[in-house]
Amino acid sequence: MSETVPAGTTEKLALSGESGASIAAWRWLGGAVLIALAVVLPFTLSNYHVFQLTQVMIYAIAVLGLNILTGYNGQISLGHGGFFAAGAYTAAILMHRYGVPYWATLPPAALMCFVLGVLFGLPALRFEGPYLALVTLAMAVAMPQLLKYFDTWTGGQQGIRLAKPMPPIELGIDRDRWLYFLVFVVLLIAVRIAANLLNGRTGRAFVAIRDHPIAAAAMGINTARYKTLAFGTSTAFTGVAGALAAIVIGFVAPESFTLFLSLSFLVGSAVGGIATIGGAVVGGFFIEFVPNVANDISDAAPWAIYGMAMLLFMYVMPRGVVGTLGPWSTRHWLVRATQQFRAARDAKKM
């Protein structure tokens, strides 16, 4: 018995295949253009602006880690500034006390923060929503005090001053641009790792737990394991960002890792797109530049300007910049692909 294919099914499949390939091609092209622009850009800017862009990428890595936890797994964290500090001090202590090369401090910082995240995430499994946020808030509040207490290792109130790394002589670039490219390469690696993780089985488990934990457990997903893994992976990304901050700035102190840093990561995640990868970069720009712009606009009330900027972004783009513009651009390309397909079909009939 032969099956009848509904009219238009073949055309719809062809259309979806062509439009999907077109979108993927344009994404690859857009990514290549952005990478080329990022490579050329530091040679057209002053050292100070290169330093600012380096900070943007560091914040983007930290926000990317928070997006994995909050955006894809649904766990709210207000304590990532503490893990950022843990990564920074791990790198600083290894460089200052043991003479470890700066590039070799990144894996230990990631491992240290991964372990801390797993240990912190296990008791946090008992909490959900705002209660979990309050538990993670303890990490951000306690970390600066703990850093002052263990002054033998951390330098206490004075912190640790580091020598900034020098670039290879063969490259012929200065220190600021060398650090820019170092952070840029780490950002690309972090984005690739995050994309592979979130587009695979683990990422689907994260999203299933976020959307409906009871249904996910009924499907055989070990919710405790994946929640803990999400916490550890997220803090590992943030720890690497902290280590890079210590290398780039050349100084760590407890006052650099206040509660506002953790809140800034959450704000940057929401503004960029809390369940997106590209939104982390937008969030990095917001964290670095909006406070400075607010200070330039009003010395008397900069935080009022900062608050209005947050409200404006959330009102105009409630799903974040990338979360709002991404689906819109996809629909735009689908409409164009539909029009092209129909035009080609009509031309064949003539």
N, C-alpha and C positions, 0 to 999 in steps of 0.2 A: 504494500500500500504506500503510495507516494505521498509525501507531505507537500502541502501548498505553502509557498513562501509568500507572506503578505506583501502586497504592492508597496514599493518604495523601500523595503527593508534593505535590499542590496545598495541602493543609493545612499541610505542613511549610514550604513557601515562604511562605505567608501568615503563619505563625507567626514565621518568621525575619525577615520584613519588618516585622511589627508590633513584635516585641521589639527589633529594631535601631533602629527609629524611637523606641521608648520610651526605650531607653538613651541615644540621642543627645539626646533632649529633656531627660532628667534631668541629663545632663552639662552642657548649656547652662544649665539652671536652677541647678545647683550652682555653676557658674562665676560666674553673675550674683550669686548670694548671697554668694560669697566676695569678689567685687570690692566689693559694697556694704558688707560687713563691714570690708574693708580701708580703705575710704574713711572710715567712721565711727570706727573704732578709735582713731586718733591723738588724737581730741578727747576721749577718755575716759582717757587715760594721761598720766603725767608726762613731762617732756622727756627724762629719762634713758631711760625705757622706749621712747619714740618713737625715740630714737637707736639703741637695741638692735634694734628691728624694722627700721630702715633698714639696719643692718649685716646682718641676716638676709637681706634682699632682695639686697644686694650679693653676699653669699656664694652666694646661689641662682643668680645670673647666672653666676658663675664655675663653680659645679658643673654648671650646664646645659651650659656649654662642654665640660667634661670628659666629661659623659655622651655628647655627640655623638661624641667621639673614642673613648672606652673602651667605652661601652655599645653604641653602634650601629655602630662600625667595628672594634672589637676591638683597638685599639692602647692599650697601657698606658702612662700618663704619670705620672711622679713629679716633673715639673718645671714644673707650671702655676703654682706660686708665683712662678717667675721671670718668666713672661709677665704675671702680675698686677702685679709690680713694674714691668715695662716700660710697661704701660698707665698706672700711677700716675705714674711719672716723666715720661712724655710729656705728660700733662695738667698736671703741676706746672711743668715747664719752660716750656710754652706760656703758662701763666697768669702765672708769676713773671717771666720774662725778656721776654716779648713782649706781655703785656697782653691775651692772647686771652680772650674771654668764656668762662666755665666751661662753658656748654652747648655751645660750639663745639669744645671739646677732645675730645669723645667720638668723632667720626668719625676724627680723626687717630690717636687711641689705638687704635681698632679696626684702622685701616689699618696702622699700625706693627706691631702684634702679628700681624696676618695675614701680613705680609711675613716677619717673624721666624719664624712658624710654618711657612710654606712652605719657607724656607731651612733651617730646622732639620729639617723633615720629609723633605727629599730624601735626605740621607745616612742618615736613620733607616729608609729603605725596605729597607736591607740587613739589618735586624735584626727579630726577632720575639720576642714573649713577654718573659721576664725580661731578655733582652739589650737590648731596646728600652727597658725600664724603667730600666736602668742608664744608657743613653745620655741619656734625658731627665732623670735624676737630676743629671747634670752641669750642666744649666741652673739647677736650684734651688740647687746648691752654689756655682756660680761667680757668680751674679748679685749677691749682696750685696758681694762683693769688687770686682767690676767697677764697681759704683756708687760705692764709695769711691775707686777709682782715678781716675775722671774727675770729680774734685772741682770743676773749673771750671764744669761744667754741673749736676752733681747736688748740690753743696754738701758732698760728702764725708761724713765722719762726722756732721756737724751736720745734714745733710739740708736740706730746703726747707720753710719755714713759709709758709702761704698764708692769705689773708684769706677767711673763709667768705662765700659769696654771700648777699646780702640778698634777701628775697622781694619781689615786686611789692607796692606799697602798696595797690593796689586789692583784693587778696585778703584783707587783714586778718588774716593768720596770722603766727606767729613763724617764725624761721629753721629750727628743727628740723623743724617740720611741713612747711615748704616743701621742704626737702631730702628728707623722707620721700616726698612726692608726686612729686618729680622722679624719685627712684629707682624708685618704684612704676610710673610711666609707662614708664620704660625697661625694667623687668622685663616688663611686659605686651607691649611691642614685641618683646623678645627671645624670649618664649615663642611669640608668633605667627610670628616668622621661623623659629624652630626647628621648629615644628609643620608649617609649609608645606614646609620643606626635607626633613624626615624622612618626611613622608607622600607625597612625590613620587618622581620617578624617581631623584633623587640619593640619597634616603634608602634606597630599595630596593637601590641599588647598594652603599651602605655596609653594609647588613645582609648582602647576598649575600657580600661580601668577608669579613665577620666570620665567617659560618657556614661557608663553604667557598671559600677563595680560588682553588683550582685550578678548581673548577666555574665560579666567576664569570669567570675568565679565559677558559675554554672557551666561555662564552656571549657573549664579545665585550666584556666590561667591562674598561676600562683600569684595572687595579688600582693602578698607580703614580699615575695622575692622581687617582683618587678618594681614595686614602690621603693624598696630599699636600693635596687639597682639604679632607679631614676635619681634618687637622692645622691648616691655616690658619684654617678656620672656627671650630674649637674655641678657638684662641688669640685670635681676634678677640673672641669673647664674653668671654673671661677678661680681655682688655685693657680692654674697656669697664667691666667690674667694677672693675678696678684704678683706672681714671680716676675712677669714682664714689667709690671709697674715699678718694682724695686730696682730692676736692672736699668730701666730707662731714666727714672728720676735720680737714682743713686743715693737714696735716703729713705729710711723707714722709721716711723715713730708712732706711738699709740694714738696720738691726736689725729693722724691721717685716716683712721678707720672708725669714724664715728657712726652713730645710728643713721645719720643722714645719707651715708654712702649706701647702706642697704636699701633705704627708701628710694634713692636715686636709681638703683638697678631695677626696682619694681616699676618705677615711673617710666624709665626708658623702655622696659619690656612692653608696657601697656601702650605707649605712644607709637613704638615701632610696629607692633603686632605681636600679641602675646603667644600665638601659636604659629609663628612663622620663623624661618631661618634668616631671611633677608632683613626682617624687622630688627634684628639685633644691631645691625650697622646703623640703621636710622636711630635707634635708641642710643647708640654711642654718640652720635652727633648731638642729640638732644641733651645728654648729660654733660657734654663738654662745652657746648656753645651757648645754650639758652641761659644758664646763670650769668655768663659773662655779658650777654646782650642785655639781660635784665639790669645788671649793674650799670651798663652804659646808658640805658634809658632813664633810670632813676636811682640816684644814690640814696635817697631817703627811704624808698620802699621797693627794693629790688625783688623781695619775695612776693610782693603783690603782683608784680609783672610776671614772675615765674608761675604763680598760681593761675593767672589769667591765660597764660600760654598753654598750660595743661588743660584748662577748661575748654579752650578753643579747639585744641587737637581732639579732645574726647567728644566734643559736640559735633564737629565736622566729620571726624573719622572715628566712630565709636569702636571699630574693630582694629584700630591702629592704622598707620600709614600703609604698610604693606598688606595688612589684612583687608583693607578697604580697596586699595588700588589694584592689588593682585587679581582678585576675581573680576573686577571691572575690565582690566586689560585682557583677561582670558576671554570674557564674553565678547569683547570688541573683535578679537581675532577670529572667534567662531562665527560671528556675523559676516565678516569679510570673506571667510572661507566658504560660508554658505552661498553668498552672492556669487563668488567665483565659480563654484561648482554648478550652480543653476545656469549661469551664463554659458559655461562650456557645454552643458547638456542641451540648452536651447540652440546653440550654434550647430551641434551635430544633427539636430532634427531639421534644420533648414536645408 
